[in-house]
């Protein structure tokens, strides 16, 4: 069996592109339909009820567009929006895979988590980590200023470095050896965080972990774009020929020059954006966001 329908991916903004990029590397023959809910970002300061409502609306939009599965590429939505979600396709969040990878990575059992306020307050990472290894020491730090700085495109800027250090310093004082990047925006500044944290601290990005989970689950459900060979126990390898990135499609709920700039730089190609109204239209507005010089 094979299924050519796209995989849906959504986030509040550009952060979920780290997950989209990991999916493209892991499953290059798959097409992606990405939704950046730029009109309502950031999610990290919203109430749980609001995040749940946004998550359902985003999922409904992607299902109307004909996706075969959805990756919630937002830690806040993964922490707060999945419970009670009405879905007709498989849905995966990013927290459980990230926690699993962090639990495996730590050597001294002391793990730090940086995330948005909503994700930290939910306790989702701490709960997921302790289900895996109850005796772990876990310290979490909300970093509300990082997402706006990343959305601004200040990825390697002295201001971003100073702000990041203020957030990291209390965690490093606890002798952590593993740091979970608990927001999909944060891998965009991973080199900066790595410099500040030092070589002995391993950074854990849930994007790669969730892409592995999606590959395994799609293969198990017979939903891969190219059918798995009968004698193969794994999904297609990342170096498969015919990459599907040319068929990827990107939607935003508000036209954003920053999104275009960061997305193009991060994905290594020019990204055309479709401006959609996910609240009132059955299939989006169909408008293409105007190109900017």
C-alpha positions as CSV (number, residue, x, y, z in Angstrom):
1,X,0.0,0.0,0.0
2,X,1.0,3.6,-0.5
3,X,-0.6,6.9,0.2
4,X,0.4,10.1,-1.8
5,X,-1.5,12.5,0.4
6,X,0.6,15.1,2.3
7,X,1.5,15.1,6.0
8,X,0.1,18.1,7.8
9,X,2.4,20.1,10.1
10,X,1.3,23.1,12.1
11,X,2.8,25.6,14.5
12,X,2.1,29.2,15.6
13,X,4.9,30.5,13.4
14,X,8.3,29.6,12.0
15,X,9.4,27.2,14.8
16,X,7.6,24.2,13.4
17,X,9.8,24.5,10.3
18,X,12.5,22.7,12.3
19,X,10.1,19.7,12.5
20,X,9.2,20.1,8.8
21,X,12.9,20.1,7.9
22,X,13.5,16.9,10.0
23,X,10.5,15.2,8.4
24,X,11.8,16.1,4.9
25,X,15.2,14.6,5.8
26,X,13.7,11.5,7.3
27,X,11.0,11.0,4.7
28,X,12.2,12.8,1.5
29,X,9.5,11.2,-0.7
30,X,6.6,12.7,1.4
31,X,4.9,16.0,0.7
32,X,4.2,18.4,3.5
33,X,1.4,20.8,4.1
34,X,2.6,23.4,6.6
35,X,0.4,25.8,8.5
36,X,1.9,28.7,10.4
37,X,-0.8,30.3,12.5
38,X,1.1,33.7,12.4
39,X,-2.1,35.7,13.1
40,X,-2.4,34.3,16.6
41,X,1.2,33.7,17.7
42,X,2.6,33.3,20.2
43,X,0.7,30.3,21.7
44,X,3.1,30.2,24.7
45,X,1.3,33.0,26.6
46,X,-2.2,31.8,25.9
47,X,-4.6,30.0,28.3
48,X,-5.0,26.2,28.0
49,X,-8.6,26.6,26.7
50,X,-7.5,29.0,24.0
51,X,-4.6,26.7,22.9
52,X,-7.0,23.7,22.7
53,X,-9.4,25.8,20.5
54,X,-6.6,26.9,18.2
55,X,-5.3,23.3,18.0
56,X,-8.7,22.0,16.9
57,X,-9.2,24.7,14.3
58,X,-5.7,24.1,12.8
59,X,-6.3,20.3,12.7
60,X,-9.7,20.9,11.0
61,X,-8.2,23.0,8.4
62,X,-5.5,20.5,7.6
63,X,-8.0,17.7,7.4
64,X,-10.1,19.7,5.0
65,X,-7.0,20.1,2.8
66,X,-6.7,16.3,2.6
67,X,-3.7,15.4,4.8
68,X,-3.2,11.8,5.9
69,X,-1.7,12.6,9.3
70,X,-0.8,15.6,11.3
71,X,2.3,16.6,13.4
72,X,1.6,19.2,16.0
73,X,5.0,20.9,15.7
74,X,4.4,23.2,18.7
75,X,5.3,22.2,22.2
76,X,2.6,24.4,23.7
77,X,-0.1,22.8,21.6
78,X,1.4,19.4,22.2
79,X,1.2,20.0,26.0
80,X,-2.2,21.6,26.1
81,X,-4.1,20.9,22.9
82,X,-4.1,17.2,22.3
83,X,-6.4,16.1,25.1
84,X,-9.9,15.7,23.8
85,X,-8.8,16.6,20.2
86,X,-11.4,15.4,17.6
87,X,-9.2,13.9,14.8
88,X,-9.9,11.7,11.8
89,X,-6.3,11.1,11.0
90,X,-3.3,10.1,13.1
91,X,-1.9,13.0,15.2
92,X,1.5,13.2,16.9
93,X,2.9,15.8,19.3
94,X,6.5,16.6,20.0
95,X,6.8,16.2,23.8
96,X,6.8,12.4,24.3
97,X,9.5,11.8,21.6
98,X,11.6,14.6,23.0
99,X,11.3,13.4,26.5
100,X,12.2,9.9,25.4
101,X,15.4,11.1,23.7
102,X,16.4,13.3,26.7
103,X,15.9,10.4,29.2
104,X,18.3,8.3,27.0
105,X,20.8,11.1,26.6
106,X,21.4,12.1,30.3
107,X,24.5,10.7,32.0
108,X,24.1,12.2,35.5
109,X,20.3,12.2,35.7
110,X,20.0,16.0,35.8
111,X,17.9,17.5,33.0
112,X,17.0,21.0,32.1
113,X,14.0,22.1,30.1
114,X,13.5,25.5,28.4
115,X,10.1,26.2,27.0
116,X,7.3,28.7,26.8
117,X,5.4,29.8,29.9
118,X,2.4,27.6,29.0
119,X,4.5,24.5,28.3
120,X,6.5,24.9,31.6
121,X,3.3,25.6,33.6
122,X,1.7,22.4,32.1
123,X,4.5,20.3,33.5
124,X,4.2,18.2,30.4
125,X,7.9,17.5,29.9
126,X,8.6,16.8,33.6
127,X,5.7,14.4,33.7
128,X,6.8,12.6,30.5
129,X,10.4,12.4,31.7
130,X,9.4,11.0,35.1
131,X,7.2,8.4,33.5
132,X,10.4,7.2,31.8
133,X,12.9,7.6,34.6
134,X,11.2,8.5,38.0
135,X,14.4,9.4,39.7
136,X,15.5,12.1,37.2
137,X,16.3,15.6,38.5
138,X,14.4,18.0,36.3
139,X,14.6,21.8,36.3
140,X,12.4,23.9,34.0
141,X,12.7,27.5,32.8
142,X,10.1,29.6,31.0
143,X,11.7,31.7,28.3
144,X,9.0,34.1,27.1
145,X,11.4,36.5,25.3
146,X,13.0,34.0,23.0
147,X,10.2,33.3,20.6
148,X,9.7,37.0,19.7
149,X,13.5,37.4,19.2
150,X,13.5,34.4,16.9
151,X,10.5,35.5,15.0
152,X,12.3,38.9,14.6
153,X,15.1,37.0,12.9
154,X,17.7,37.8,15.6
155,X,19.1,34.3,15.6
156,X,22.8,35.2,16.4
157,X,22.5,38.6,18.0
158,X,24.1,39.9,21.2
159,X,20.7,40.8,22.6
160,X,19.4,37.2,22.0
161,X,22.6,35.8,23.6
162,X,22.2,38.0,26.7
163,X,18.5,37.0,27.1
164,X,19.3,33.3,26.6
165,X,22.1,33.4,29.1
166,X,19.7,34.9,31.7
167,X,17.4,31.9,31.2
168,X,20.1,29.3,31.1
169,X,22.2,30.4,34.0
170,X,19.9,29.0,36.8
171,X,19.7,25.7,35.0
172,X,23.4,25.3,34.6
173,X,23.8,26.1,38.3
174,X,22.1,22.7,38.9
175,X,24.8,20.9,37.0
176,X,22.5,19.7,34.2
177,X,24.1,17.6,31.5
178,X,21.1,17.5,29.2
179,X,19.0,20.4,28.0
180,X,15.6,19.9,26.3
181,X,14.8,22.6,23.7
182,X,11.1,22.5,24.6
183,X,9.9,24.9,21.9
184,X,10.2,24.2,18.2
185,X,11.5,27.7,17.7
186,X,14.6,27.1,19.9
187,X,16.5,24.9,17.4
188,X,16.8,27.9,15.2
189,X,19.2,29.3,17.9
190,X,20.7,26.0,18.9
191,X,24.3,27.0,18.0
192,X,24.0,30.0,20.2
193,X,22.5,27.9,23.1
194,X,25.2,25.3,22.6
195,X,27.9,28.0,23.0
196,X,26.4,29.3,26.2
197,X,25.7,25.9,27.7
198,X,29.1,24.4,27.0
199,X,30.3,21.2,25.5
200,X,29.3,19.0,28.4
201,X,25.6,19.8,28.0
202,X,23.8,17.8,25.3
203,X,20.9,19.6,23.5
204,X,17.8,17.6,22.8
205,X,15.7,18.7,19.8
206,X,12.3,16.8,19.6
207,X,12.1,17.4,15.8
208,X,14.4,14.5,14.9
209,X,12.7,12.3,17.5
210,X,9.2,12.9,16.3
211,X,10.2,12.5,12.6
212,X,11.5,9.0,13.5
213,X,8.2,8.2,15.2
214,X,6.2,9.5,12.2
215,X,8.2,7.4,9.8
216,X,7.7,4.2,11.9
217,X,4.0,4.8,12.4
218,X,3.3,5.7,8.7
219,X,5.1,2.5,7.6
220,X,3.1,0.5,10.2
221,X,-0.2,1.9,9.0
222,X,0.6,1.6,5.3
223,X,0.5,5.3,4.8
224,X,3.9,6.0,3.2
225,X,3.9,7.8,-0.1
226,X,6.0,5.0,-1.5
227,X,5.1,1.5,-0.4
228,X,7.7,-0.2,1.8
229,X,9.3,-3.2,0.2
230,X,8.1,-6.5,1.7
231,X,11.5,-7.5,3.0
232,X,12.2,-4.2,4.6
233,X,11.4,-3.6,8.3
234,X,12.0,0.1,8.2
235,X,10.6,3.2,6.5
236,X,12.5,4.6,3.5
237,X,16.0,5.9,4.4
238,X,16.7,9.6,4.4
239,X,18.9,9.3,1.3
240,X,16.1,7.9,-0.9
241,X,16.0,9.4,-4.4
242,X,13.0,11.5,-5.6
243,X,12.7,14.0,-2.8
244,X,9.2,15.4,-2.2
245,X,10.2,18.9,-1.1
246,X,9.2,20.4,-4.4
247,X,5.6,19.4,-3.6
248,X,5.6,21.0,-0.1
249,X,3.0,23.7,0.5
250,X,3.2,26.5,3.1
251,X,0.2,28.4,4.5
252,X,0.1,31.3,6.9
253,X,-2.8,33.0,8.6
254,X,-1.2,36.4,8.4
255,X,1.4,37.5,5.7
256,X,4.7,37.9,7.3
257,X,8.0,39.1,5.8
258,X,9.8,37.6,8.8
259,X,8.3,34.2,8.1
260,X,9.3,34.3,4.4
261,X,12.9,35.4,5.3
262,X,13.5,32.9,8.1
263,X,11.7,30.1,6.3
264,X,13.7,30.6,3.1
265,X,17.0,30.8,5.0
266,X,16.2,27.7,7.1
267,X,14.9,25.5,4.4
268,X,17.5,26.7,1.9
269,X,15.0,27.6,-0.8
270,X,12.5,30.3,-1.6
271,X,9.2,29.6,0.0
272,X,5.9,30.7,-1.5
273,X,3.2,31.4,1.1
274,X,-0.6,31.0,0.7
275,X,-2.6,33.3,3.0
276,X,-5.5,31.4,4.5
277,X,-8.5,32.1,6.7
278,X,-8.7,29.0,8.8
279,X,-11.6,30.2,10.8
280,X,-14.2,31.0,8.2
281,X,-13.2,29.2,5.0
282,X,-13.6,25.5,4.2
283,X,-10.4,25.5,2.2
284,X,-8.6,28.7,2.9
285,X,-8.7,32.0,1.0
286,X,-6.6,30.7,-1.8
287,X,-4.7,33.9,-1.8
288,X,-0.9,33.9,-2.3
289,X,0.8,36.2,0.1
290,X,2.5,39.0,-1.8
291,X,6.2,38.5,-2.5
292,X,8.5,41.0,-0.8
293,X,11.8,42.3,-2.0
